[in-house]
Amino acid sequence: MVKKIIFSARQDHIIIKKVIKKLKQIQDIEIVLHDPTKDFFSLSRMPKKFREADLIIVKVRNDCSIDLLHYAKLYDLPTLHDVDTVLLCKNKIALDYALRKVKNKHKVDLKNFLIPKAWNQSLSNIDKFKKWALPKLPIVIKSHYQHDKYNRFNFLVQKIDDIGKFCERYKEFLTYDVYVQEFIKCDGIERKIYVIGDKVFGIKRENPIYIYLRDKPEDIDVGLIEREEFEITKDILRLSRILSKELNLKIFGFDLVKPIDNDKYYLIDLNDFPSFKGIPMAELELKNFIEGYVLNL
């Protein structure tokens, strides 16, 4: 029996394009493409192709992606990640709560991992924010929501005057809550862990914040930072298994940094559908996982 997969994602994403091409070559799978930035719905009557889907895969881009996951939940359509999981990962504040709960639940197994201090704050009153922030510097101000790359930021505040620079650069966001994280002085390397089913991959690259601190560029294209593989330790493997189970994630990625004053890692971010950039033959790994997953439903 042929299984129908709705793949909702921007079609110009390099790895997604390659994955879709490989999935189309499988005789027992029918791929229906949906671009959430172009293909919108008639809410009074959803297309038959959505109602008859055996699996809906969404790489969240915007609210249209979330809308599709809500529809799937209401009508009991199978999804790779359900709407509750995706909404949790989209919201940095909610995700922070969840990660701390997981860390507390698995204290022994995750004893070699830390989570940075973090706060939910508002910049609507700049003087009040500066007074609050001063004893906590350096800090990193991050967007509350992380899926829309056009409304996403990571801004290092080393001295109080930097807050003025942030307000000037991101003035359209001053009425929104922000996620504030303590800045971790680390070895300058960002370790990106990618999980595809039961496989775990490690990629490391220079931390963009440390590139800024060294070179002071106007802008940093993180896609151009050189990456290389690194060996996954037993501790990292254990962390990935726990996160997968506790957060109901089948494919995902998370970031680790190593502080300069101890051997533990800080868990600083998590994404429910990362780029998988740097993994050799990432498209093949994703294709194999999706094929096995949908054919066993």
C-alpha positions in Angstrom: 0.0 0.0 0.0 1.4 3.4 -1.0 1.8 5.8 1.9 1.1 9.5 1.3 3.4 12.1 3.0 2.6 15.8 3.1 6.0 17.6 3.3 5.4 21.2 4.4 8.6 23.2 4.1 10.2 25.9 1.9 11.2 24.1 -1.2 14.4 26.0 -1.7 16.0 24.7 1.5 19.1 22.8 0.2 18.8 19.6 2.3 15.0 19.5 2.1 15.2 19.6 -1.7 17.6 16.6 -1.6 15.5 14.7 0.9 12.3 15.2 -1.2 14.1 14.1 -4.4 15.2 10.8 -2.7 11.7 10.2 -1.2 10.1 10.6 -4.6 12.2 7.7 -5.9 10.6 5.3 -3.4 7.8 3.3 -5.0 5.7 2.8 -1.9 5.7 6.5 -1.0 3.7 9.4 -2.5 5.1 12.9 -1.7 2.8 15.9 -1.7 4.6 19.2 -1.4 3.3 22.2 0.6 5.2 25.5 0.8 3.9 27.4 3.9 5.2 30.7 2.5 3.1 30.3 -0.8 0.4 27.7 -0.4 -2.5 28.8 1.8 -5.8 27.1 2.7 -9.5 27.6 2.3 -10.5 27.1 5.9 -14.0 26.0 5.0 -12.8 22.9 3.1 -9.3 21.6 3.4 -7.9 19.8 0.3 -8.5 16.0 0.2 -4.7 15.4 0.0 -4.3 16.8 3.6 -7.3 14.8 5.0 -5.9 11.5 3.6 -2.3 12.0 4.6 -0.5 9.0 6.3 2.1 11.4 7.7 2.5 15.2 7.8 6.1 16.5 8.1 6.4 20.2 8.9 9.6 22.3 9.0 8.0 25.3 10.7 8.5 28.5 8.8 5.6 30.7 9.9 2.0 30.6 11.3 0.8 28.7 8.3 3.0 25.8 9.3 1.5 25.9 12.9 -2.0 26.1 11.4 -1.4 22.8 9.5 -0.3 21.1 12.7 -3.4 22.4 14.6 -5.5 20.9 11.8 -3.7 17.6 12.1 -4.3 17.4 15.8 -8.0 18.2 15.5 -8.6 15.5 12.9 -6.2 12.9 14.3 -3.8 13.0 11.4 -0.3 11.6 12.1 2.6 14.1 12.2 6.3 13.6 12.7 6.2 16.2 15.5 2.8 17.2 16.9 1.7 20.8 17.4 2.3 20.8 21.2 5.9 19.7 20.7 6.6 22.3 17.9 5.0 25.1 19.9 7.1 24.2 22.9 10.3 24.3 20.8 9.3 27.5 19.1 8.9 29.4 22.3 12.3 29.9 24.1 10.7 30.7 27.4 8.5 27.5 27.4 11.4 25.5 26.1 13.6 26.8 29.0 11.0 25.6 31.5 10.9 22.2 29.8 14.7 21.7 29.7 15.0 22.6 33.4 12.3 20.1 34.3 14.1 17.4 32.3 17.5 18.3 33.9 15.9 18.1 37.4 14.1 14.8 36.6 17.4 13.2 35.4 19.9 14.7 37.8 22.2 11.7 38.0 22.3 10.9 34.3 22.7 14.5 33.3 25.1 15.6 36.1 27.7 16.7 33.5 25.3 19.2 31.9 24.3 22.6 32.9 21.6 25.1 31.8 22.5 28.8 31.9 20.6 31.3 34.1 17.9 32.9 32.1 15.1 35.4 32.5 11.9 36.5 30.7 12.1 40.3 30.4 10.6 43.4 28.7 12.5 46.4 27.2 9.4 48.6 27.0 10.9 50.6 29.9 14.6 50.9 28.9 15.7 52.6 32.2 14.1 49.9 34.2 15.7 47.2 32.1 19.1 48.7 32.3 18.9 48.8 36.1 17.8 45.2 36.2 20.5 44.1 33.7 23.5 46.0 35.1 24.5 43.5 37.9 24.0 40.5 35.5 26.3 41.6 32.7 27.4 40.1 30.3 24.1 38.8 29.0 22.7 37.6 25.7 19.3 39.0 24.6 17.4 36.5 22.4 14.1 36.6 20.5 11.2 35.0 22.4 10.3 33.0 19.3 12.9 31.2 17.2 11.3 29.8 14.0 11.1 32.9 11.9 14.6 33.9 10.8 13.5 37.4 10.0 12.3 38.0 13.6 15.2 36.2 15.3 18.2 37.7 17.1 21.1 36.9 19.4 22.6 40.1 20.9 25.5 40.2 23.3 25.4 42.9 26.0 28.8 43.4 27.6 28.3 46.9 28.9 25.2 48.9 29.7 25.6 51.1 26.6 25.1 48.1 24.4 21.5 48.0 25.4 21.0 51.3 23.6 22.6 49.8 20.5 20.2 46.8 20.8 17.2 49.1 21.1 18.3 51.1 18.0 18.9 47.9 15.9 15.8 46.0 17.0 13.4 48.9 17.9 10.5 47.1 16.3 10.7 44.4 19.0 10.8 46.6 22.1 7.1 46.0 22.8 7.7 42.2 22.9 9.0 40.1 25.8 12.6 38.8 25.2 14.5 35.9 26.5 17.7 36.8 28.3 20.4 34.3 29.0 23.6 34.7 31.0 26.7 34.8 28.7 28.8 31.7 29.2 32.6 32.3 28.8 33.5 29.2 26.9 36.3 27.8 24.8 35.0 29.6 21.7 33.5 26.4 20.1 29.9 25.7 19.5 29.0 22.0 19.5 25.9 21.2 17.4 24.3 17.8 18.1 21.9 16.5 15.5 19.6 13.6 16.1 17.9 11.6 13.4 15.9 8.7 15.0 18.4 6.6 16.9 21.5 8.2 15.2 23.4 11.1 16.8 25.9 13.3 14.9 28.3 15.9 16.3 29.4 19.0 14.4 31.5 21.8 15.8 32.1 25.3 14.6 33.5 28.5 16.0 31.0 30.3 18.2 29.5 33.3 16.2 29.6 35.5 19.4 33.4 34.8 19.7 33.8 35.7 16.0 32.2 39.0 16.8 34.3 39.6 19.8 37.5 39.0 17.8 36.7 40.5 14.5 33.8 43.0 15.1 32.2 42.3 11.7 29.0 44.2 10.7 27.2 40.9 10.1 28.0 37.2 10.4 26.7 34.6 8.0 26.6 31.6 10.2 26.2 29.4 7.2 29.7 30.2 6.0 31.4 29.3 9.3 33.5 26.2 8.7 32.3 23.0 10.4 33.9 19.7 11.3 32.7 16.5 12.9 33.5 15.6 16.5 33.0 12.4 18.4 29.8 11.9 20.4 30.5 11.0 24.0 28.4 8.6 26.1 27.2 11.6 28.1 26.0 13.4 25.0 24.4 10.3 23.6 22.6 9.9 26.9 21.4 13.5 26.9 20.1 13.1 23.3 18.1 10.0 24.2 16.6 11.7 27.3 15.6 14.8 25.3 14.1 12.7 22.6 11.9 10.8 25.0 10.9 13.6 27.3 10.2 16.2 24.6 8.7 13.7 22.1 11.2 14.6 19.4 12.2 12.2 16.6 14.6 14.5 14.7 16.1 17.6 16.4 19.3 19.4 17.2 20.7 21.1 20.2 23.8 23.2 21.0 26.4 22.8 23.7 29.2 25.1 24.8 32.1 24.2 27.2 32.9 26.7 29.9 36.5 27.6 30.5 36.3 26.9 34.2 35.0 23.3 34.3 34.5 20.1 32.2 30.7 20.2 32.1 28.7 21.4 29.1 26.1 24.1 29.0 22.9 23.3 27.0 22.1 26.6 25.3 19.6 25.9 22.6 17.3 23.3 21.0 15.6 23.1 17.6 12.8 20.7 16.5 13.9 20.7 12.8 17.5 22.1 12.4 19.4 22.5 9.2 21.6 19.4 9.7 24.3 21.3 8.0 27.7 19.6 8.1 26.4 16.0 8.4 27.8 13.9 5.6 24.9 12.7 3.5 22.4 14.3 5.8 19.7 13.9 3.1 20.2 10.2 2.9 20.0 9.8 6.7 16.8 11.8 6.8 15.3 9.9 3.8 16.1 6.5 5.4 14.6 7.6 8.7 11.4 9.0 7.1 11.0 6.0 4.9 11.3 3.6 7.8 9.0 5.7 10.0 6.1 6.1 7.6 6.2 2.5 6.2 5.9 1.2 9.8 2.9 3.3 10.8 
